[in-house]
């Protein structure tokens, strides 16, 4: 069942986009009582280079993306109606498990507080897809995920170009590879409507900040781990970005 512009618009008004340039950190928990309007403000000097507000927010955003895309990938593995949809689910799960490991490592080294829940709009994404069945489940899931993955590219590029922190730079490299891999497997489902996708990417709705911000974790709560399921042969799944060209002999 194709997804109409009205359907996609309803989904995104209810959920907006997974990753925006809004701040997603928890300043009080990090010992930063006030945040600057400038994302370039250095909040810590580390052995890996200065950590800016933008760097910290990026780590939190990558973590938050996994908190909804990992469970959505699990759903796609179980409920997808085609092999391509199930394969996309595998890549979502494995890719975000690997990104999450990197986020947790960076957070522990640089005293960054990570959320344990996705934002309200991200949780609505999952609920929206979960409410669908059969081919509508596939189409709705692909529509949401393809737009959100396309929207994050400029954020990754900006961090990769500007950060002076080597660990954040490595995370940006991994995130770029992972997002491109996810876009590729989503497109292989044959369910991407590029006109609708481009419309949603360029006209995101404006939502209140509290809808875009993951709730802070409870004091003393352990950090939730996004893992690769055992026994399914997914540990060695290739989630690197695909080759840019099919052949080196292109003239």
C-alpha positions as CSV (number, residue, x, y, z in Angstrom):
1,X,0.0,0.0,0.0
2,X,1.6,3.3,-1.0
3,X,1.9,6.0,1.6
4,X,0.1,9.2,0.7
5,X,1.5,12.6,1.4
6,X,-1.4,13.1,3.8
7,X,-0.4,9.9,5.7
8,X,3.3,10.9,5.8
9,X,2.4,14.4,6.9
10,X,0.2,13.2,9.7
11,X,3.1,11.0,10.9
12,X,5.6,13.8,10.9
13,X,3.3,16.4,12.5
14,X,2.8,13.9,15.3
15,X,6.5,13.0,15.5
16,X,8.5,15.6,13.5
17,X,12.1,14.6,12.8
18,X,14.2,12.4,14.9
19,X,17.2,14.6,15.1
20,X,17.1,18.4,15.0
21,X,19.6,21.1,15.9
22,X,17.8,21.6,19.2
23,X,20.0,21.0,22.3
24,X,19.4,17.6,23.9
25,X,21.8,17.7,26.8
26,X,21.2,17.9,30.5
27,X,23.3,20.9,31.7
28,X,22.7,20.7,35.4
29,X,23.7,17.0,35.5
30,X,26.9,17.9,33.6
31,X,27.8,20.7,36.0
32,X,26.9,23.3,33.4
33,X,24.1,25.4,34.9
34,X,23.6,27.7,31.9
35,X,24.2,26.9,28.2
36,X,25.4,29.4,25.7
37,X,23.6,30.3,22.5
38,X,26.8,29.4,20.7
39,X,27.2,25.7,20.1
40,X,30.9,26.3,19.7
41,X,31.4,27.1,23.4
42,X,33.9,24.7,24.9
43,X,32.5,22.9,28.0
44,X,35.5,20.7,28.7
45,X,39.1,20.2,27.7
46,X,39.9,16.5,27.3
47,X,42.8,14.4,26.3
48,X,41.0,13.9,23.0
49,X,40.6,17.6,22.3
50,X,38.1,20.3,23.4
51,X,34.5,19.2,23.8
52,X,32.0,21.8,22.7
53,X,28.2,22.0,23.3
54,X,27.7,20.9,19.7
55,X,29.9,17.8,20.3
56,X,28.0,16.9,23.4
57,X,24.6,17.4,21.8
58,X,25.7,15.2,18.9
59,X,26.6,12.3,21.2
60,X,23.2,12.6,22.9
61,X,21.4,12.8,19.5
62,X,23.1,9.7,18.2
63,X,22.1,7.9,21.4
64,X,18.5,9.1,21.2
65,X,18.3,7.9,17.6
66,X,19.2,4.4,18.6
67,X,16.6,4.4,21.4
68,X,13.8,4.4,18.8
69,X,15.4,3.0,15.7
70,X,16.8,-0.1,17.4
71,X,13.3,-1.3,18.7
72,X,11.8,-0.4,15.3
73,X,14.5,-2.5,13.6
74,X,13.5,-5.4,15.9
75,X,9.9,-5.0,14.9
76,X,10.9,-4.9,11.2
77,X,12.8,-8.1,11.6
78,X,9.8,-9.9,13.1
79,X,6.9,-8.3,11.2
80,X,8.3,-7.2,7.9
81,X,6.4,-8.8,5.0
82,X,9.3,-9.0,2.6
83,X,12.9,-10.2,2.9
84,X,14.1,-6.7,2.0
85,X,12.1,-5.2,4.9
86,X,13.5,-7.8,7.3
87,X,17.0,-7.1,6.1
88,X,16.5,-3.4,6.7
89,X,15.5,-4.3,10.2
90,X,18.7,-6.2,10.8
91,X,20.8,-3.3,9.6
92,X,18.9,-0.9,11.9
93,X,19.5,-3.1,14.9
94,X,23.1,-3.9,14.3
95,X,24.0,-0.4,13.2
96,X,22.5,1.3,16.2
97,X,23.9,-1.3,18.6
98,X,27.4,-0.4,17.3
99,X,26.7,3.3,17.4
100,X,25.4,2.9,20.9
101,X,28.5,1.2,22.1
102,X,30.6,4.1,20.8
103,X,28.2,6.6,22.5
104,X,28.5,4.9,25.8
105,X,32.2,4.8,25.6
106,X,32.5,8.5,24.8
107,X,30.0,9.4,27.5
108,X,31.9,7.5,30.2
109,X,35.2,9.1,29.2
110,X,33.8,12.7,29.0
111,X,31.1,12.7,31.7
112,X,28.2,13.1,29.2
113,X,24.8,12.1,30.6
114,X,22.9,9.9,28.1
115,X,19.1,9.4,28.0
116,X,17.5,6.0,28.5
117,X,14.3,7.0,26.7
118,X,13.7,8.5,23.3
119,X,12.0,11.8,23.0
120,X,8.2,12.0,22.9
121,X,8.2,12.5,19.2
122,X,10.6,9.6,18.6
123,X,8.4,7.4,20.8
124,X,5.4,8.4,18.7
125,X,7.3,7.3,15.6
126,X,7.5,3.8,17.1
127,X,3.9,3.8,18.2
128,X,2.7,4.9,14.8
129,X,4.6,2.1,13.0
130,X,3.6,-0.4,15.6
131,X,-0.1,0.4,15.0
132,X,0.1,-0.8,11.4
133,X,-0.1,-4.3,10.0
134,X,1.1,-6.0,6.9
135,X,2.3,-3.9,4.0
136,X,1.1,-0.7,5.7
137,X,3.5,-1.6,8.5
138,X,6.4,-1.8,5.9
139,X,5.4,1.4,4.0
140,X,4.9,3.5,7.2
141,X,8.2,2.3,8.7
142,X,10.2,3.0,5.6
143,X,8.5,6.4,5.1
144,X,9.4,7.6,8.6
145,X,12.9,6.1,8.7
146,X,14.0,7.3,5.2
147,X,13.1,10.9,6.0
148,X,14.8,10.9,9.4
149,X,17.9,9.3,8.0
150,X,18.1,11.8,5.2
151,X,17.6,14.7,7.6
152,X,20.6,13.8,9.8
153,X,23.2,14.0,7.1
154,X,23.8,17.7,7.4
155,X,24.2,17.4,11.2
156,X,26.8,14.7,10.9
157,X,28.7,16.6,8.2
158,X,28.8,19.8,10.3
159,X,30.1,17.9,13.3
160,X,32.7,16.0,11.2
161,X,33.9,19.2,9.6
162,X,34.1,21.3,12.8
163,X,34.9,19.2,15.8
164,X,38.4,19.2,17.3
165,X,37.6,16.2,19.5
166,X,39.0,13.0,18.0
167,X,36.5,10.7,19.7
168,X,33.6,12.8,18.5
169,X,35.1,12.8,15.0
170,X,35.3,9.0,15.0
171,X,31.6,8.8,16.1
172,X,30.7,11.1,13.2
173,X,32.6,8.8,10.8
174,X,30.7,5.8,12.2
175,X,27.4,7.6,12.1
176,X,27.9,8.7,8.5
177,X,28.6,5.1,7.4
178,X,25.7,3.8,9.4
179,X,23.2,6.3,8.1
180,X,24.2,5.7,4.5
181,X,23.9,2.0,5.0
182,X,20.5,2.4,6.5
183,X,19.3,4.7,3.6
184,X,20.6,2.1,1.1
185,X,18.7,-0.9,2.7
186,X,15.6,1.2,3.1
187,X,15.7,2.1,-0.6
188,X,16.1,-1.5,-1.5
189,X,12.7,-2.2,-0.1
190,X,11.2,-0.4,-3.1
191,X,8.9,1.6,-0.8
192,X,10.6,5.0,-0.9
193,X,8.6,7.7,-2.6
194,X,11.3,10.2,-3.3
195,X,9.0,13.1,-4.0
196,X,7.2,12.7,-0.7
197,X,10.5,12.0,1.0
198,X,12.1,15.2,-0.3
199,X,9.0,17.2,0.6
200,X,9.2,16.0,4.2
201,X,12.9,16.5,4.5
202,X,12.7,20.1,3.4
203,X,9.5,21.1,5.3
204,X,9.8,19.7,8.8
205,X,7.1,20.8,11.2
206,X,8.0,22.9,14.2
207,X,7.3,21.2,17.5
208,X,7.8,22.4,21.1
209,X,11.3,21.7,22.5
210,X,9.9,19.3,25.1
211,X,8.6,17.0,22.3
212,X,12.1,16.9,20.8
213,X,14.1,16.3,24.0
214,X,14.6,12.9,25.5
215,X,13.7,12.8,29.2
216,X,16.7,12.8,31.5
217,X,17.5,9.4,33.2
218,X,16.5,8.8,36.8
219,X,19.4,9.5,39.2
220,X,21.5,6.4,39.6
221,X,19.8,4.5,36.8
222,X,22.1,2.2,34.8
223,X,22.6,3.2,31.2
224,X,20.4,1.1,28.9
225,X,22.4,-1.1,26.5
226,X,21.3,-1.5,22.9
227,X,22.6,-4.9,21.9
228,X,22.9,-7.2,18.9
229,X,20.5,-10.2,19.4
230,X,22.4,-13.4,20.0
231,X,21.9,-16.6,17.9
232,X,20.8,-14.9,14.7
233,X,24.2,-14.6,13.0
234,X,24.1,-10.8,13.1
235,X,27.4,-10.2,14.9
236,X,29.3,-9.9,11.6
237,X,26.7,-8.1,9.5
238,X,28.3,-5.5,7.3
239,X,26.9,-2.1,8.0
240,X,29.6,-0.1,6.3
241,X,28.5,2.5,3.8
242,X,28.2,1.0,0.3
243,X,30.8,1.7,-2.4
244,X,30.2,4.9,-4.2
245,X,30.5,3.4,-7.6
246,X,29.8,-0.2,-8.8
247,X,33.0,-0.3,-10.7
248,X,36.4,1.5,-10.7
249,X,36.4,1.4,-14.5
250,X,33.7,4.1,-14.9
251,X,34.9,6.4,-17.6
